[in-house]
């Protein structure tokens, strides 16, 4: 029995190593601009695992770059449907719609990409290029008094994203292995929910020391260092006027016993600004404390 078990485990390990190698091969083919071969390799990967997000994205990119936009569009749309929080498929799909002359849909996709991940400089640049192209075309038509249909795609070169930031490596845990782990996670879930509520309370109360203590020591958002982020937050929170942060619909999703993501609806109001968003906080257990390691807006309500 032990012999058969060892053989089975070896087969599993071999299959996992083969899948990893295939992804690496697919990425290498894309880097070498062998897009047709990359698309074939991607299809072989998807035949083994149709839901693998990275394989779907890279295969779509291969089709896109090998002048097969219809296949790429289908893969991107399915990937967005199954993974609505990923900005990269929307960015690349926007390029396909722009090539069709559908600048409205292209712009909408880029805005959606920024809503899921405001830090994506590529999406910002691409959206700016589209807006500049529209303005340039409007000026050309006004000067020439042309009656020709507008060609908003003229001289607009968008940048594609060629990889997903983080997906597939850390799947959300759906099954708990034993009763003791279940009890521990239930207790920690209650603790995490309380942490998020106290985080919002400290922010609303402008209790800067307590608020920043919720974050890990190396958290820096889009800044170069934690100290730079601290200084930026100090300036924002110390501005005159009240701040009101309300949260609801808190959902905890486990990645491991020491990592969790928490999604919730957030209502923010201040003298200068107000918004309603769906936000995500990623927590990691550092020592005996749960600390925020990532903060992002998933969508604008």
Secondary structure as UniProt FT lines:
FT   HELIX           2..31
FT   TURN            32..33
FT   HELIX           35..48
FT   TURN            50..51
FT   HELIX           53..65
FT   TURN            66..67
FT   HELIX           69..82
FT   TURN            84..85
FT   HELIX           88..99
FT   TURN            100..101
FT   HELIX           103..116
FT   TURN            118..119
FT   HELIX           121..144
FT   TURN            152..155
FT   TURN            169..170
FT   HELIX           179..204
FT   TURN            205..206
FT   HELIX           208..213
FT   TURN            217..218
FT   TURN            221..222
FT   HELIX           226..237
FT   STRAND          243..256
FT   TURN            257..258
FT   STRAND          259..270
FT   STRAND          274..286
FT   TURN            287..288
FT   STRAND          289..300
//
